[in-house]
Amino acid sequence: MAREVTHGCATAVCAGCAPARLVARRGLSPLSGEPQDRLQMARALREMQQILALQRRFRWGARKVRWLLAKRVPNELVPTVATVHRILERHGRTGRRRPSRRRFHAGRPDTPLDQPNAIWSADFKGQFRTGNGIYCYPLTIQDAATRFLLGCRGLLEPTIDASWPVFQRLFRRYGLPERIRTDNGAPFASCALGRLSTLSVWWIRLGIHPELIEPAHPEQNGRHERMHKTLKAETARPPRRTLAAQQRRFDWFRDRYNTERPHEALGQRLPASLYQASSRPYPPRLLPIGYPGHYEVRRVSRNGGIRWGSRWVNVSHVLAELDVGFEEIDDGLWEVYFGPVWLGRLHETTCRIVDHLGRAARREGGNHKGKCYQSADNKVSPII
């Protein structure tokens, strides 16, 4: 197809006035005279109309429309997916993408990074294939103050089940940090109240405060991202043949990074010379979370909710069979906490827990049979 769909050229072709040199610059074959020029523009216009007709008939996107077009015209005349998309977009056939729902975030983390075990940072370095085609997802955990690389484990998938044993092994070896700083992705966070995931709930029960950087701000975990750059250069270019061989390379890198490579930010000292294990040992069993005496305490049921009087309040499935605390701040208004983490605000008139913008995290408050108990105007005021 005549590739006339970059901005400015398509309009000219549709109007029948695109010069031969402009059409050629957009990917068409050179034209030697006016008859060929008009023929080329007519062909481009005809194929553009074919694209629009196919989309009108099937209501499909650019990739599938291109596939349909490839069955109707010679292969050398089939445009790229980007070209088809621009044609559809210019004629209002793509629709607007729904804006993503802005979720609650506590804001920029500002905990000082000046003491060992004050903050551990954790992240998944971008996945890559080993030589035998298996994907490797390196999970890295680092002490933020000393740059000591606590662990680097190549996993088959970035899930809670795969990550849990890695953290457990490090907690038993090095003790517990005060906080763990991560991004907002799985398995560290979720869309539940407080952005809690099953993994971060476990951390809270151990006495570790999960700390999330702001979305789209990796520089707030910049020390960790810089370590990833060195990790990639020394272990994944090229990748090893198997996951086991790749893990041996990770172990080699971790030892070298901690005990041989001086760090300029540390005054050319070694991370191993500055790091010391935490004085907080890994407990043999998890203790229940305590709340101040003036709190109302409710246990979340297995289906993720609590009873508030005779009403049903949805909380979160990640907190199933755990206690949450309610602190009354006004008549019919309660702040909701899980340990030190603020989850939202409960309005008794609606029996919903809402975030700082007045939005419920999931379904609207109601009982387990589907009935809702809402106020007359069905509104919740945002938190100022």
Secondary structure as GFF3:
##gff-version 3
##sequence-region A 1 384
A	DSSP	alpha_helix	9	15	.	.	.	ID=ss1
A	DSSP	alpha_helix	20	25	.	.	.	ID=ss2
A	DSSP	alpha_helix	34	58	.	.	.	ID=ss3
A	DSSP	alpha_helix	62	70	.	.	.	ID=ss4
A	DSSP	three_ten_helix	75	77	.	.	.	ID=ss5
A	DSSP	alpha_helix	81	90	.	.	.	ID=ss6
A	DSSP	beta_strand	119	124	.	.	.	ID=ss7
A	DSSP	beta_strand	128	129	.	.	.	ID=ss8
A	DSSP	beta_strand	135	143	.	.	.	ID=ss9
A	DSSP	beta_strand	149	155	.	.	.	ID=ss10
A	DSSP	alpha_helix	160	174	.	.	.	ID=ss11
A	DSSP	beta_strand	179	182	.	.	.	ID=ss12
A	DSSP	three_ten_helix	193	195	.	.	.	ID=ss13
A	DSSP	alpha_helix	198	205	.	.	.	ID=ss14
A	DSSP	beta_strand	209	212	.	.	.	ID=ss15
A	DSSP	three_ten_helix	218	221	.	.	.	ID=ss16
A	DSSP	alpha_helix	222	235	.	.	.	ID=ss17
A	DSSP	alpha_helix	243	259	.	.	.	ID=ss18
A	DSSP	three_ten_helix	264	266	.	.	.	ID=ss19
A	DSSP	alpha_helix	271	274	.	.	.	ID=ss20
A	DSSP	beta_strand	296	299	.	.	.	ID=ss21
A	DSSP	beta_strand	305	308	.	.	.	ID=ss22
A	DSSP	beta_strand	311	314	.	.	.	ID=ss23
A	DSSP	three_ten_helix	317	319	.	.	.	ID=ss24
A	DSSP	beta_strand	323	330	.	.	.	ID=ss25
A	DSSP	beta_strand	333	338	.	.	.	ID=ss26
A	DSSP	beta_strand	341	347	.	.	.	ID=ss27
A	DSSP	beta_strand	352	354	.	.	.	ID=ss28
###
